[in-house]
Amino acid sequence: AIPLQEGPRLAVGAVSVEGAGVLSPAEVLAALPFKPGDPWSGGREAEARRSVARLYAQKGYLGAQVAIATTRHEDRGDVLIRIREGAQTRVGRILIGGLVLTREYVVRRELPFAPGDPWNPEVLADTERRLSALGLFDRVQIGPLQPPPAPFADVEITIREGRPWRVEVGGGYDTDQGWRGILEVGNDNLFGTGQSAGAREKLTNYGDRTDLTYRLPWLLGTPLKGDLGLFREYRDQFGYKLDQAGFTTGIERTLLPVPFKDLYRLRLGLRYQLAWIRQYDVSPSLETGGADAIVPGTQIVAKISPAVTLDYRDNVIDPKHGSFHTISVDLAGAYLGSQASFVKSSLETKWFFEWPPQTTLAMGARLGLATPYGNSNSLPSQERFYAGGSTTIRGYPQDKVGPLD
């Protein structure tokens, strides 16, 4: 056995700040990893220096020196934060290299800083992730993140462009739904503007769908994302066949992109869809379902859909932890050019946990509510909720849980 004598516990006493001019003493104290009464240790001293230096670096004071002195009084230690701020560094020229096809304004409009702004290494690092998220470049490097202290320092952005054209081919076999295949062709950097266009064809045993899309990362010179799409679809449903064609258009705005990196993204969206729908070869049993009957004929359905999405996932493609939440509402009515009137809302939440180690546990829940109103007595068949299949209740054929009538 090794005898130990612990002695008295040392706590943080009074905390004071000396030499702060750019920042107030209150701002410096708020950045410290301790407060009066907390246990004191040598590790907290190093952590406090890093926290205060980081606070000054965000203001462009890259050469700020932080020293910490402690004075012990029995079971407590008074802490004095001494700061030598130094000179501020601001952004000088912004130099962009490596562009071949892409126009320079496509990069510059994404920059959250301008010449003359305080040099903030964290904003530069976030900008690198922001440019990479555009999907136009194979590599983005911004530096130097920590230049020598100087009145002005140039920002150098080095880019390697990706190939604008893409061709995607996919297929598969499902024991319930049979064969399916997908072919998509697109250009993600039309004429070097960052705009994209694509065509997608999906073939299955029960139908096919064609989509033409055009997307703008900036709409009318604002950070609103816009898109326009045309579609045509044929489906052999259970008991009837359906043809539809139409167009969709929408706008989306991503909020909180900086300084929250790729996390905590709040997206607001608004979409309008106008579709011409034809139902035919309807089974006689489905024509006699009362208010929920499926009636042969054509119908125009137009709806507007606001949506809110909050994304806390650490990785969009392969999340290990975090959560994802979205809520949307579809409104259809004569005022939008629709022959059907209904309200349909959807709520979805997903949660990801790293537990047990090296394993990701994913959980999710969905809730949907819909009702007709006005002169409509029932929902259009393609707007109803069905259960069964890999995306709802596994182990059952697609849409075979219900409703079957």
PALO-739540 format. One record per residue (C-alpha): residue number from 1; x, y, z. Coordinates in Angstrom, 1 decimal. Example, Ala and Ser with C-alpha at 12.3 -4.5 7.8 and 13.67 -1.06 7.14 Angstrom:
<atom ropa="1" east="12.3" north="-4.5" up="7.8"/>
<atom ropa="2" east="13.7" north="-1.1" up="7.1"/>
This chain:
<atom ropa="1" east="0.0" north="0.0" up="0.0"/>
<atom ropa="2" east="1.1" north="3.5" up="-0.8"/>
<atom ropa="3" east="0.2" north="6.0" up="2.0"/>
<atom ropa="4" east="-1.4" north="9.3" up="0.6"/>
<atom ropa="5" east="-2.1" north="12.5" up="2.3"/>
<atom ropa="6" east="-4.4" north="14.6" up="0.1"/>
<atom ropa="7" east="-4.1" north="18.0" up="1.8"/>
<atom ropa="8" east="-6.4" north="20.9" up="1.3"/>
<atom ropa="9" east="-8.3" north="21.4" up="-2.0"/>
<atom ropa="10" east="-7.2" north="24.5" up="-4.0"/>
<atom ropa="11" east="-10.1" north="26.5" up="-5.4"/>
<atom ropa="12" east="-10.2" north="29.4" up="-7.8"/>
<atom ropa="13" east="-10.4" north="32.7" up="-5.9"/>
<atom ropa="14" east="-10.8" north="36.2" up="-7.4"/>
<atom ropa="15" east="-10.2" north="36.4" up="-11.1"/>
<atom ropa="16" east="-9.0" north="39.7" up="-12.7"/>
<atom ropa="17" east="-7.9" north="40.9" up="-16.1"/>
<atom ropa="18" east="-5.1" north="43.3" up="-16.9"/>
<atom ropa="19" east="-4.3" north="44.9" up="-20.3"/>
<atom ropa="20" east="-7.6" north="44.3" up="-22.1"/>
<atom ropa="21" east="-8.5" north="47.1" up="-24.4"/>
<atom ropa="22" east="-10.0" north="45.7" up="-27.5"/>
<atom ropa="23" east="-12.1" north="43.3" up="-25.5"/>
<atom ropa="24" east="-13.8" north="44.2" up="-22.2"/>
<atom ropa="25" east="-12.7" north="42.3" up="-19.0"/>
<atom ropa="26" east="-16.2" north="40.8" up="-18.9"/>
<atom ropa="27" east="-15.7" north="39.3" up="-22.4"/>
<atom ropa="28" east="-12.4" north="37.8" up="-21.4"/>
<atom ropa="29" east="-13.8" north="36.4" up="-18.1"/>
<atom ropa="30" east="-16.7" north="34.8" up="-20.1"/>
<atom ropa="31" east="-14.2" north="32.9" up="-22.3"/>
<atom ropa="32" east="-12.3" north="31.3" up="-19.4"/>
<atom ropa="33" east="-12.9" north="27.6" up="-18.6"/>
<atom ropa="34" east="-13.3" north="28.3" up="-14.9"/>
<atom ropa="35" east="-15.0" north="30.7" up="-12.5"/>
<atom ropa="36" east="-14.4" north="31.6" up="-8.8"/>
<atom ropa="37" east="-15.1" north="28.5" up="-6.6"/>
<atom ropa="38" east="-14.1" north="25.9" up="-9.2"/>
<atom ropa="39" east="-11.2" north="23.5" up="-8.5"/>
<atom ropa="40" east="-7.9" north="24.8" up="-9.7"/>
<atom ropa="41" east="-5.2" north="22.8" up="-11.6"/>
<atom ropa="42" east="-2.3" north="23.5" up="-13.9"/>
<atom ropa="43" east="-4.2" north="22.2" up="-16.9"/>
<atom ropa="44" east="-6.8" north="24.9" up="-16.5"/>
<atom ropa="45" east="-4.1" north="27.5" up="-16.8"/>
<atom ropa="46" east="-3.0" north="26.3" up="-20.3"/>
<atom ropa="47" east="-6.7" north="25.9" up="-21.3"/>
<atom ropa="48" east="-7.4" north="29.5" up="-20.2"/>
<atom ropa="49" east="-4.5" north="30.8" up="-22.3"/>
<atom ropa="50" east="-5.7" north="29.0" up="-25.4"/>
<atom ropa="51" east="-9.3" north="30.3" up="-24.9"/>
<atom ropa="52" east="-8.3" north="33.9" up="-24.5"/>
<atom ropa="53" east="-5.8" north="33.8" up="-27.4"/>
<atom ropa="54" east="-8.5" north="32.3" up="-29.6"/>
<atom ropa="55" east="-10.9" north="35.1" up="-28.6"/>
<atom ropa="56" east="-8.4" north="37.6" up="-29.7"/>
<atom ropa="57" east="-7.6" north="35.7" up="-32.9"/>
<atom ropa="58" east="-11.2" north="36.0" up="-33.9"/>
<atom ropa="59" east="-10.8" north="39.8" up="-33.8"/>
<atom ropa="60" east="-7.6" north="39.7" up="-35.9"/>
<atom ropa="61" east="-5.1" north="40.0" up="-33.0"/>
<atom ropa="62" east="-3.0" north="37.0" up="-34.0"/>
<atom ropa="63" east="0.0" north="38.0" up="-31.9"/>
<atom ropa="64" east="-1.8" north="38.6" up="-28.7"/>
<atom ropa="65" east="0.2" north="37.3" up="-25.7"/>
<atom ropa="66" east="-1.6" north="35.9" up="-22.7"/>
<atom ropa="67" east="0.1" north="35.2" up="-19.3"/>
<atom ropa="68" east="-1.5" north="33.9" up="-16.2"/>
<atom ropa="69" east="-0.3" north="34.5" up="-12.6"/>
<atom ropa="70" east="-1.7" north="32.9" up="-9.5"/>
<atom ropa="71" east="-1.4" north="34.0" up="-5.9"/>
<atom ropa="72" east="-2.2" north="31.4" up="-3.3"/>
<atom ropa="73" east="-4.1" north="32.2" up="-0.1"/>
<atom ropa="74" east="-4.5" north="29.0" up="1.9"/>
<atom ropa="75" east="-7.2" north="27.0" up="0.1"/>
<atom ropa="76" east="-7.8" north="29.4" up="-2.8"/>
<atom ropa="77" east="-5.8" north="30.9" up="-5.5"/>
<atom ropa="78" east="-6.4" north="34.4" up="-7.0"/>
<atom ropa="79" east="-5.9" north="34.4" up="-10.8"/>
<atom ropa="80" east="-4.6" north="37.4" up="-12.8"/>
<atom ropa="81" east="-4.9" north="37.3" up="-16.6"/>
<atom ropa="82" east="-2.3" north="39.6" up="-18.2"/>
<atom ropa="83" east="-2.8" north="40.4" up="-21.9"/>
<atom ropa="84" east="-0.5" north="42.1" up="-24.4"/>
<atom ropa="85" east="-2.8" north="42.6" up="-27.4"/>
<atom ropa="86" east="-0.3" north="43.7" up="-30.0"/>
<atom ropa="87" east="-1.4" north="44.9" up="-33.5"/>
<atom ropa="88" east="-4.5" north="43.8" up="-35.4"/>
<atom ropa="89" east="-4.1" north="42.0" up="-38.8"/>
<atom ropa="90" east="-6.7" north="42.6" up="-41.5"/>
<atom ropa="91" east="-7.5" north="40.9" up="-44.8"/>
<atom ropa="92" east="-5.5" north="42.3" up="-47.7"/>
<atom ropa="93" east="-5.9" north="41.1" up="-51.2"/>
<atom ropa="94" east="-8.0" north="37.9" up="-51.9"/>
<atom ropa="95" east="-6.1" north="35.9" up="-54.5"/>
<atom ropa="96" east="-7.8" north="33.0" up="-56.2"/>
<atom ropa="97" east="-5.8" north="30.4" up="-58.2"/>
<atom ropa="98" east="-6.6" north="27.2" up="-60.1"/>
<atom ropa="99" east="-9.8" north="28.2" up="-61.9"/>
<atom ropa="100" east="-10.1" north="27.0" up="-65.4"/>
<atom ropa="101" east="-13.8" north="26.7" up="-66.3"/>
<atom ropa="102" east="-15.4" north="28.3" up="-63.2"/>
<atom ropa="103" east="-15.8" north="32.0" up="-63.3"/>
<atom ropa="104" east="-14.2" north="33.9" up="-60.4"/>
<atom ropa="105" east="-17.4" north="35.5" up="-59.1"/>
<atom ropa="106" east="-18.8" north="32.0" up="-58.3"/>
<atom ropa="107" east="-16.1" north="31.7" up="-55.6"/>
<atom ropa="108" east="-16.1" north="35.3" up="-54.4"/>
<atom ropa="109" east="-19.9" north="35.4" up="-53.8"/>
<atom ropa="110" east="-19.4" north="32.6" up="-51.3"/>
<atom ropa="111" east="-16.8" north="34.4" up="-49.2"/>
<atom ropa="112" east="-18.1" north="35.7" up="-45.9"/>
<atom ropa="113" east="-15.2" north="38.2" up="-45.6"/>
<atom ropa="114" east="-13.8" north="41.1" up="-47.7"/>
<atom ropa="115" east="-10.6" north="43.1" up="-47.9"/>
<atom ropa="116" east="-10.2" north="45.2" up="-44.7"/>
<atom ropa="117" east="-12.1" north="42.8" up="-42.5"/>
<atom ropa="118" east="-10.3" north="41.5" up="-39.3"/>
<atom ropa="119" east="-8.3" north="38.3" up="-40.1"/>
<atom ropa="120" east="-10.3" north="35.4" up="-38.4"/>
<atom ropa="121" east="-8.7" north="32.0" up="-38.9"/>
<atom ropa="122" east="-12.0" north="30.2" up="-38.0"/>
<atom ropa="123" east="-13.9" north="32.0" up="-40.7"/>
<atom ropa="124" east="-11.3" north="31.1" up="-43.2"/>
<atom ropa="125" east="-11.5" north="27.4" up="-42.2"/>
<atom ropa="126" east="-15.3" north="27.5" up="-42.4"/>
<atom ropa="127" east="-15.0" north="29.1" up="-45.9"/>
<atom ropa="128" east="-12.9" north="26.2" up="-47.1"/>
<atom ropa="129" east="-15.7" north="23.8" up="-46.0"/>
<atom ropa="130" east="-18.3" north="26.1" up="-47.6"/>
<atom ropa="131" east="-16.6" north="26.1" up="-51.0"/>
<atom ropa="132" east="-16.1" north="22.3" up="-50.8"/>
<atom ropa="133" east="-19.8" north="21.8" up="-50.2"/>
<atom ropa="134" east="-20.6" north="23.4" up="-53.6"/>
<atom ropa="135" east="-19.7" north="20.2" up="-55.2"/>
<atom ropa="136" east="-17.8" north="22.0" up="-58.0"/>
<atom ropa="137" east="-14.2" north="21.4" up="-56.8"/>
<atom ropa="138" east="-12.1" north="18.4" up="-56.0"/>
<atom ropa="139" east="-9.9" north="20.3" up="-53.6"/>
<atom ropa="140" east="-10.1" north="23.7" up="-51.8"/>
<atom ropa="141" east="-7.3" north="25.2" up="-49.7"/>
<atom ropa="142" east="-7.4" north="28.6" up="-48.0"/>
<atom ropa="143" east="-4.4" north="30.0" up="-46.3"/>
<atom ropa="144" east="-2.4" north="31.0" up="-44.5"/>
<atom ropa="145" east="-4.6" north="30.4" up="-41.5"/>
<atom ropa="146" east="-2.0" north="31.9" up="-39.2"/>
<atom ropa="147" east="0.0" north="34.6" up="-41.0"/>
<atom ropa="148" east="2.7" north="36.6" up="-39.2"/>
<atom ropa="149" east="1.3" north="39.6" up="-37.3"/>
<atom ropa="150" east="1.1" north="42.5" up="-39.8"/>
<atom ropa="151" east="-1.4" north="45.3" up="-40.6"/>
<atom ropa="152" east="-2.6" north="43.4" up="-43.7"/>
<atom ropa="153" east="-2.2" north="39.9" up="-45.0"/>
<atom ropa="154" east="-3.3" north="38.4" up="-48.3"/>
<atom ropa="155" east="-5.7" north="35.5" up="-48.4"/>
<atom ropa="156" east="-4.7" north="32.8" up="-50.9"/>
<atom ropa="157" east="-7.4" north="30.5" up="-52.2"/>
<atom ropa="158" east="-6.2" north="27.5" up="-54.3"/>
<atom ropa="159" east="-8.7" north="25.4" up="-56.1"/>
<atom ropa="160" east="-8.7" north="22.3" up="-58.2"/>
<atom ropa="161" east="-11.9" north="22.0" up="-60.3"/>
<atom ropa="162" east="-13.9" north="18.8" up="-60.6"/>
<atom ropa="163" east="-15.2" north="17.4" up="-63.8"/>
<atom ropa="164" east="-18.5" north="19.2" up="-64.6"/>
<atom ropa="165" east="-20.1" north="16.3" up="-66.5"/>
<atom ropa="166" east="-21.4" north="13.2" up="-64.8"/>
<atom ropa="167" east="-23.1" north="10.0" up="-65.9"/>
<atom ropa="168" east="-24.7" north="7.8" up="-63.3"/>
<atom ropa="169" east="-26.0" north="4.3" up="-64.0"/>
<atom ropa="170" east="-27.7" north="2.1" up="-61.4"/>
<atom ropa="171" east="-29.9" north="-0.9" up="-61.1"/>
<atom ropa="172" east="-31.2" north="-3.6" up="-58.8"/>
<atom ropa="173" east="-33.6" north="-6.4" up="-58.2"/>
<atom ropa="174" east="-36.2" north="-6.6" up="-55.5"/>
<atom ropa="175" east="-38.1" north="-9.8" up="-54.9"/>
<atom ropa="176" east="-41.3" north="-7.8" up="-54.4"/>
<atom ropa="177" east="-41.0" north="-5.2" up="-57.1"/>
<atom ropa="178" east="-38.7" north="-6.9" up="-59.6"/>
<atom ropa="179" east="-36.0" north="-5.2" up="-61.7"/>
<atom ropa="180" east="-35.3" north="-1.5" up="-61.8"/>
<atom ropa="181" east="-32.7" north="0.7" up="-63.5"/>
<atom ropa="182" east="-31.6" north="4.3" up="-63.3"/>
<atom ropa="183" east="-29.7" north="6.5" up="-65.8"/>
<atom ropa="184" east="-28.8" north="10.1" up="-65.1"/>
<atom ropa="185" east="-26.8" north="12.6" up="-67.1"/>
<atom ropa="186" east="-25.9" north="16.0" up="-65.8"/>
<atom ropa="187" east="-23.6" north="19.0" up="-65.8"/>
<atom ropa="188" east="-22.9" north="20.6" up="-62.4"/>
<atom ropa="189" east="-21.1" north="23.7" up="-63.6"/>
<atom ropa="190" east="-22.9" north="25.0" up="-66.7"/>
<atom ropa="191" east="-20.6" north="27.5" up="-68.6"/>
<atom ropa="192" east="-18.6" north="28.0" up="-65.4"/>
<atom ropa="193" east="-21.5" north="29.6" up="-63.5"/>
<atom ropa="194" east="-22.1" north="27.0" up="-60.8"/>
<atom ropa="195" east="-25.6" north="26.3" up="-62.2"/>
<atom ropa="196" east="-26.5" north="22.7" up="-63.0"/>
<atom ropa="197" east="-28.8" north="20.8" up="-65.3"/>
<atom ropa="198" east="-29.6" north="17.1" up="-65.5"/>
<atom ropa="199" east="-31.9" north="14.4" up="-66.9"/>
<atom ropa="200" east="-32.9" north="11.3" up="-65.0"/>
<atom ropa="201" east="-34.7" north="8.2" up="-66.2"/>
<atom ropa="202" east="-36.0" north="5.4" up="-63.9"/>
<atom ropa="203" east="-37.4" north="2.2" up="-65.2"/>
<atom ropa="204" east="-39.1" north="-0.5" up="-63.1"/>
<atom ropa="205" east="-41.4" north="-3.4" up="-63.5"/>
<atom ropa="206" east="-44.4" north="-1.3" up="-62.4"/>
<atom ropa="207" east="-43.6" north="1.9" up="-64.3"/>
<atom ropa="208" east="-41.1" north="4.6" up="-65.3"/>
<atom ropa="209" east="-40.4" north="8.2" up="-64.6"/>
<atom ropa="210" east="-38.4" north="10.9" up="-66.4"/>
<atom ropa="211" east="-37.1" north="14.1" up="-64.7"/>
<atom ropa="212" east="-35.5" north="17.2" up="-66.1"/>
<atom ropa="213" east="-34.0" north="19.6" up="-63.6"/>
<atom ropa="214" east="-32.2" north="22.9" up="-63.6"/>
<atom ropa="215" east="-30.7" north="24.4" up="-60.4"/>
<atom ropa="216" east="-29.4" north="27.9" up="-59.6"/>
<atom ropa="217" east="-27.2" north="28.2" up="-56.5"/>
<atom ropa="218" east="-27.9" north="32.0" up="-56.4"/>
<atom ropa="219" east="-31.2" north="33.4" up="-57.5"/>
<atom ropa="220" east="-31.4" north="37.0" up="-58.7"/>
<atom ropa="221" east="-28.1" north="37.8" up="-57.0"/>
<atom ropa="222" east="-29.2" north="36.5" up="-53.5"/>
<atom ropa="223" east="-28.1" north="33.4" up="-51.6"/>
<atom ropa="224" east="-31.5" north="31.8" up="-52.4"/>
<atom ropa="225" east="-31.2" north="28.5" up="-54.2"/>
<atom ropa="226" east="-33.7" north="28.0" up="-57.0"/>
<atom ropa="227" east="-34.7" north="25.0" up="-59.1"/>
<atom ropa="228" east="-37.1" north="24.2" up="-61.9"/>
<atom ropa="229" east="-38.1" north="20.7" up="-63.0"/>
<atom ropa="230" east="-40.3" north="18.9" up="-65.5"/>
<atom ropa="231" east="-41.4" north="15.3" up="-64.9"/>
<atom ropa="232" east="-43.5" north="12.6" up="-66.5"/>
<atom ropa="233" east="-44.4" north="9.3" up="-64.8"/>
<atom ropa="234" east="-46.4" north="6.1" up="-65.5"/>
<atom ropa="235" east="-47.3" north="3.7" up="-62.6"/>
<atom ropa="236" east="-49.1" north="0.4" up="-62.6"/>
<atom ropa="237" east="-50.7" north="0.7" up="-59.2"/>
<atom ropa="238" east="-52.7" north="-2.0" up="-57.4"/>
<atom ropa="239" east="-56.0" north="-1.9" up="-59.1"/>
<atom ropa="240" east="-55.5" north="1.0" up="-61.5"/>
<atom ropa="241" east="-53.0" north="2.7" up="-63.7"/>
<atom ropa="242" east="-51.7" north="6.3" up="-63.4"/>
<atom ropa="243" east="-50.1" north="8.8" up="-65.8"/>
<atom ropa="244" east="-48.9" north="12.2" up="-64.6"/>
<atom ropa="245" east="-46.9" north="15.0" up="-66.0"/>
<atom ropa="246" east="-46.1" north="18.5" up="-64.7"/>
<atom ropa="247" east="-43.5" north="20.9" up="-63.4"/>
<atom ropa="248" east="-42.1" north="21.9" up="-60.0"/>
<atom ropa="249" east="-40.2" north="25.0" up="-58.9"/>
<atom ropa="250" east="-38.8" north="26.0" up="-55.6"/>
<atom ropa="251" east="-36.5" north="28.2" up="-53.6"/>
<atom ropa="252" east="-34.4" north="27.3" up="-50.5"/>
<atom ropa="253" east="-32.3" north="29.3" up="-48.1"/>
<atom ropa="254" east="-29.7" north="27.8" up="-45.8"/>
<atom ropa="255" east="-29.3" north="29.8" up="-42.5"/>
<atom ropa="256" east="-26.5" north="29.6" up="-39.9"/>
<atom ropa="257" east="-23.8" north="28.3" up="-42.3"/>
<atom ropa="258" east="-21.0" north="30.2" up="-40.5"/>
<atom ropa="259" east="-19.6" north="29.9" up="-37.9"/>
<atom ropa="260" east="-21.4" north="26.6" up="-37.4"/>
<atom ropa="261" east="-19.3" north="24.7" up="-39.9"/>
<atom ropa="262" east="-21.4" north="21.9" up="-41.4"/>
<atom ropa="263" east="-23.5" north="21.4" up="-38.3"/>
<atom ropa="264" east="-26.7" north="23.0" up="-37.1"/>
<atom ropa="265" east="-27.9" north="23.9" up="-40.6"/>
<atom ropa="266" east="-31.4" north="25.5" up="-40.7"/>
<atom ropa="267" east="-33.0" north="25.4" up="-44.2"/>
<atom ropa="268" east="-36.2" north="27.1" up="-45.2"/>
<atom ropa="269" east="-37.9" north="26.0" up="-48.4"/>
<atom ropa="270" east="-40.9" north="26.8" up="-50.5"/>
<atom ropa="271" east="-42.0" north="24.7" up="-53.5"/>
<atom ropa="272" east="-44.9" north="24.8" up="-56.0"/>
<atom ropa="273" east="-46.0" north="21.9" up="-58.1"/>
<atom ropa="274" east="-48.6" north="21.6" up="-60.9"/>
<atom ropa="275" east="-49.4" north="18.2" up="-62.2"/>
<atom ropa="276" east="-51.8" north="16.8" up="-64.8"/>
<atom ropa="277" east="-53.0" north="13.3" up="-63.6"/>
<atom ropa="278" east="-54.9" north="10.6" up="-65.4"/>
<atom ropa="279" east="-56.2" north="7.4" up="-63.8"/>
<atom ropa="280" east="-57.6" north="4.6" up="-65.9"/>
<atom ropa="281" east="-58.1" north="0.8" up="-66.0"/>
<atom ropa="282" east="-59.6" north="1.1" up="-62.5"/>
<atom ropa="283" east="-60.7" north="-2.1" up="-60.8"/>
<atom ropa="284" east="-64.5" north="-2.0" up="-60.3"/>
<atom ropa="285" east="-64.0" north="-2.7" up="-56.6"/>
<atom ropa="286" east="-62.1" north="0.6" up="-56.3"/>
<atom ropa="287" east="-64.7" north="2.6" up="-58.1"/>
<atom ropa="288" east="-67.3" north="1.8" up="-55.4"/>
<atom ropa="289" east="-65.4" north="2.9" up="-52.3"/>
<atom ropa="290" east="-67.6" north="5.8" up="-51.5"/>
<atom ropa="291" east="-65.7" north="9.0" up="-50.6"/>
<atom ropa="292" east="-62.4" north="7.2" up="-51.0"/>
<atom ropa="293" east="-63.2" north="5.7" up="-54.4"/>
<atom ropa="294" east="-60.7" north="6.0" up="-57.2"/>
<atom ropa="295" east="-62.6" north="7.5" up="-60.2"/>
<atom ropa="296" east="-61.3" north="7.1" up="-63.7"/>
<atom ropa="297" east="-60.5" north="10.4" up="-65.5"/>
<atom ropa="298" east="-58.1" north="13.3" up="-65.4"/>
<atom ropa="299" east="-57.5" north="15.9" up="-62.8"/>
<atom ropa="300" east="-55.1" north="18.9" up="-62.2"/>
<atom ropa="301" east="-53.5" north="19.0" up="-58.8"/>
<atom ropa="302" east="-51.5" north="22.1" up="-57.8"/>
<atom ropa="303" east="-50.0" north="22.6" up="-54.4"/>
<atom ropa="304" east="-47.6" north="24.8" up="-52.5"/>
<atom ropa="305" east="-45.3" north="23.3" up="-49.9"/>
<atom ropa="306" east="-43.4" north="25.3" up="-47.3"/>
<atom ropa="307" east="-40.8" north="23.2" up="-45.3"/>
<atom ropa="308" east="-38.3" north="23.7" up="-42.5"/>
<atom ropa="309" east="-35.3" north="21.4" up="-41.9"/>
<atom ropa="310" east="-32.8" north="21.4" up="-39.0"/>
<atom ropa="311" east="-29.7" north="19.3" up="-39.5"/>
<atom ropa="312" east="-27.4" north="18.4" up="-36.6"/>
<atom ropa="313" east="-25.7" north="15.4" up="-38.2"/>
<atom ropa="314" east="-21.9" north="15.3" up="-38.2"/>
<atom ropa="315" east="-21.9" north="13.8" up="-41.7"/>
<atom ropa="316" east="-24.7" north="14.0" up="-44.3"/>
<atom ropa="317" east="-23.8" north="10.8" up="-46.1"/>
<atom ropa="318" east="-22.6" north="8.6" up="-43.2"/>
<atom ropa="319" east="-23.7" north="10.2" up="-39.9"/>
<atom ropa="320" east="-22.2" north="8.8" up="-36.6"/>
<atom ropa="321" east="-24.0" north="11.1" up="-34.2"/>
<atom ropa="322" east="-26.5" north="14.0" up="-34.3"/>
<atom ropa="323" east="-30.0" north="14.4" up="-35.5"/>
<atom ropa="324" east="-32.1" north="15.5" up="-38.4"/>
<atom ropa="325" east="-35.6" north="17.0" up="-38.3"/>
<atom ropa="326" east="-38.0" north="18.3" up="-41.0"/>
<atom ropa="327" east="-41.6" north="19.4" up="-41.2"/>
<atom ropa="328" east="-43.5" north="20.3" up="-44.3"/>
<atom ropa="329" east="-47.1" north="21.2" up="-45.3"/>
<atom ropa="330" east="-48.8" north="20.7" up="-48.6"/>
<atom ropa="331" east="-51.6" north="23.1" up="-49.5"/>
<atom ropa="332" east="-53.7" north="22.5" up="-52.6"/>
<atom ropa="333" east="-56.7" north="24.6" up="-53.7"/>
<atom ropa="334" east="-58.5" north="26.4" up="-56.5"/>
<atom ropa="335" east="-56.5" north="29.5" up="-55.7"/>
<atom ropa="336" east="-53.4" north="27.7" up="-56.9"/>
<atom ropa="337" east="-55.0" north="26.3" up="-60.1"/>
<atom ropa="338" east="-55.9" north="22.9" up="-58.5"/>
<atom ropa="339" east="-59.1" north="20.9" up="-59.0"/>
<atom ropa="340" east="-58.5" north="19.2" up="-55.7"/>
<atom ropa="341" east="-58.3" north="20.9" up="-52.3"/>
<atom ropa="342" east="-56.5" north="19.3" up="-49.4"/>
<atom ropa="343" east="-54.0" north="19.9" up="-46.5"/>
<atom ropa="344" east="-51.2" north="17.4" up="-45.9"/>
<atom ropa="345" east="-48.5" north="17.7" up="-43.3"/>
<atom ropa="346" east="-45.5" north="15.5" up="-42.6"/>
<atom ropa="347" east="-43.1" north="15.5" up="-39.6"/>
<atom ropa="348" east="-39.9" north="13.4" up="-39.6"/>
<atom ropa="349" east="-37.1" north="13.1" up="-37.0"/>
<atom ropa="350" east="-34.0" north="10.9" up="-37.0"/>
<atom ropa="351" east="-31.4" north="10.4" up="-34.3"/>
<atom ropa="352" east="-27.9" north="8.8" up="-34.5"/>
<atom ropa="353" east="-25.8" north="7.6" up="-31.6"/>
<atom ropa="354" east="-22.3" north="6.1" up="-31.4"/>
<atom ropa="355" east="-23.2" north="3.2" up="-29.2"/>
<atom ropa="356" east="-21.8" north="0.6" up="-28.6"/>
<atom ropa="357" east="-18.3" north="1.7" up="-29.7"/>
<atom ropa="358" east="-17.6" north="1.4" up="-33.4"/>
<atom ropa="359" east="-21.4" north="1.0" up="-34.0"/>
<atom ropa="360" east="-24.0" north="3.6" up="-35.0"/>
<atom ropa="361" east="-27.5" north="3.3" up="-33.6"/>
<atom ropa="362" east="-30.1" north="5.0" up="-35.8"/>
<atom ropa="363" east="-33.7" north="5.7" up="-34.7"/>
<atom ropa="364" east="-36.4" north="7.6" up="-36.5"/>
<atom ropa="365" east="-40.1" north="8.5" up="-36.5"/>
<atom ropa="366" east="-42.5" north="9.9" up="-39.0"/>
<atom ropa="367" east="-46.0" north="11.3" up="-38.7"/>
<atom ropa="368" east="-48.3" north="12.3" up="-41.5"/>
<atom ropa="369" east="-51.7" north="13.9" up="-41.4"/>
<atom ropa="370" east="-53.9" north="14.8" up="-44.4"/>
<atom ropa="371" east="-57.5" north="15.9" up="-45.0"/>
<atom ropa="372" east="-59.6" north="17.3" up="-47.9"/>
<atom ropa="373" east="-61.5" north="20.5" up="-47.6"/>
<atom ropa="374" east="-63.8" north="22.8" up="-49.6"/>
<atom ropa="375" east="-65.5" north="21.1" up="-52.5"/>
<atom ropa="376" east="-63.2" north="18.0" up="-52.3"/>
<atom ropa="377" east="-64.5" north="14.9" up="-50.5"/>
<atom ropa="378" east="-61.4" north="12.8" up="-50.7"/>
<atom ropa="379" east="-57.7" north="13.0" up="-51.2"/>
<atom ropa="380" east="-56.2" north="12.3" up="-54.6"/>
<atom ropa="381" east="-54.9" north="8.7" up="-54.7"/>
<atom ropa="382" east="-51.3" north="9.7" up="-55.1"/>
<atom ropa="383" east="-51.5" north="11.9" up="-52.0"/>
<atom ropa="384" east="-52.8" north="9.2" up="-49.6"/>
<atom ropa="385" east="-50.7" north="7.4" up="-47.1"/>
<atom ropa="386" east="-49.9" north="3.7" up="-47.6"/>
<atom ropa="387" east="-48.0" north="1.3" up="-45.4"/>
<atom ropa="388" east="-45.9" north="-1.7" up="-46.3"/>
<atom ropa="389" east="-42.4" north="-2.1" up="-47.8"/>
<atom ropa="390" east="-38.8" north="-1.3" up="-47.0"/>
<atom ropa="391" east="-39.5" north="2.4" up="-46.1"/>
<atom ropa="392" east="-42.4" north="1.8" up="-43.8"/>
<atom ropa="393" east="-43.1" north="-1.7" up="-42.4"/>
<atom ropa="394" east="-40.4" north="-4.1" up="-43.4"/>
<atom ropa="395" east="-41.3" north="-7.7" up="-44.1"/>
<atom ropa="396" east="-44.5" north="-6.8" up="-46.1"/>
<atom ropa="397" east="-44.8" north="-6.1" up="-49.8"/>
<atom ropa="398" east="-44.9" north="-2.5" up="-51.0"/>
<atom ropa="399" east="-48.1" north="-0.8" up="-49.9"/>
<atom ropa="400" east="-49.7" north="-4.1" up="-49.0"/>
<atom ropa="401" east="-50.4" north="-3.4" up="-45.3"/>
<atom ropa="402" east="-53.0" north="-0.9" up="-46.2"/>
<atom ropa="403" east="-55.3" north="0.6" up="-47.0"/>
<atom ropa="404" east="-56.0" north="-2.1" up="-49.6"/>
<atom ropa="405" east="-59.5" north="-0.8" up="-50.5"/>
